[in-house]
Amino acid sequence: MVMSVLRKFDDPEFLSVCAVIYFVSQGLSFLHENNVAHHNLTDEHIMMDTKSIIPTGWHFVSHFCEPDGMTKISPLERKHLPVRYYFVGFGNCYHIPPNTTPLVRNIGGNVRRRRAGAV
């Protein structure tokens, strides 16, 4: 099986925050309906397949260029296009067996800690 090359979900940027909230809530609902808790859903763990909004593809090093490495990409507006989003990074996920209390403690996760004095 070959998987598509994925790109960060917010590159290119969204025109509306509503779209982000919609697809993240859909994905979380799916996980939770299947008794899965991700425990580390950060922006680094949300990816997308951009075939529909960047049909030309992009250069593997210069993500802002087409595969030729010279021509700037011209992404299409994702509003009415079928973009697939993926949650990745399931190293800290937890499956809650059916017929048990869905309570997880001491989950760990990837909490970003601020340095002392940082704003």
C-alpha positions in Angstrom: 0.0 0.0 0.0 1.3 3.4 -0.9 0.1 6.5 1.1 -0.1 10.0 -0.4 2.5 12.5 0.6 0.9 14.5 3.4 1.3 18.2 4.2 0.6 20.2 7.4 -3.1 20.8 7.6 -2.7 24.6 7.7 -0.4 25.0 4.7 -1.9 26.7 2.7 -3.7 28.7 5.4 -7.4 28.5 5.9 -9.7 31.4 5.0 -12.0 30.6 7.9 -11.5 29.1 11.3 -14.9 27.4 11.1 -13.5 24.9 8.6 -10.8 23.9 11.0 -13.2 23.4 13.9 -15.5 21.4 11.7 -13.0 18.8 10.5 -11.2 18.5 13.8 -14.5 17.9 15.6 -15.5 15.3 13.0 -12.3 13.4 13.5 -12.4 13.6 17.3 -16.0 12.4 17.2 -15.0 9.4 15.0 -12.2 8.5 17.4 -14.3 8.8 20.5 -17.2 6.8 19.0 -14.6 4.0 18.5 -13.4 4.4 22.1 -10.0 5.9 21.1 -8.4 8.8 23.0 -5.6 10.4 21.0 -4.0 12.1 24.0 -1.6 14.2 21.8 -3.7 16.0 19.2 -1.6 19.1 18.4 -1.1 21.0 15.2 1.9 18.8 14.5 -0.4 15.7 14.4 -2.9 16.9 11.9 -2.0 16.4 8.2 -3.8 16.6 4.9 -3.7 15.2 1.4 -3.6 18.3 -0.9 -4.2 16.6 -4.3 -7.5 18.6 -4.7 -6.1 22.0 -3.7 -2.6 21.7 -5.1 -3.2 19.5 -8.2 0.2 20.2 -9.6 1.9 18.8 -6.5 4.8 20.5 -4.8 8.6 20.2 -4.6 9.7 17.7 -1.9 12.1 20.3 -0.4 10.6 23.7 -1.4 7.0 23.2 -0.4 6.0 26.6 -1.8 7.1 25.5 -5.3 5.7 23.1 -7.9 7.7 19.9 -8.6 10.1 21.8 -11.0 11.4 23.7 -7.9 10.9 27.1 -9.7 7.3 27.8 -10.2 5.3 29.0 -7.2 2.3 26.9 -6.3 -1.1 28.4 -6.8 -3.4 26.5 -4.3 -7.1 26.4 -5.0 -9.6 27.4 -2.4 -10.5 24.4 -0.3 -14.0 25.6 0.6 -15.7 23.4 -2.0 -13.1 20.8 -2.7 -12.8 17.4 -1.1 -9.7 17.7 1.1 -8.8 14.6 3.3 -7.4 15.3 6.7 -5.5 12.8 8.9 -4.7 12.5 12.5 -1.2 11.1 13.0 1.1 10.5 16.0 -0.9 7.8 17.9 2.0 6.8 20.1 0.2 8.1 23.2 -3.3 7.0 22.2 -5.5 4.8 24.4 -8.3 2.4 23.5 -11.0 2.2 26.1 -12.5 -1.3 26.1 -16.3 -1.4 25.7 -18.5 -1.6 28.8 -15.9 0.2 31.0 -15.9 3.7 32.4 -14.3 6.0 29.9 -11.9 7.6 32.4 -8.2 7.9 31.7 -5.7 9.3 34.2 -2.1 10.4 33.9 -2.2 10.4 30.2 1.1 12.2 29.7 0.9 13.6 26.2 3.2 16.1 24.6 2.6 19.3 26.6 4.7 22.2 25.6 6.2 23.7 28.6 7.2 27.4 28.8 10.5 28.5 30.1 10.6 30.5 33.2 10.0 34.2 32.3 8.7 33.4 28.9 5.5 35.1 27.8 
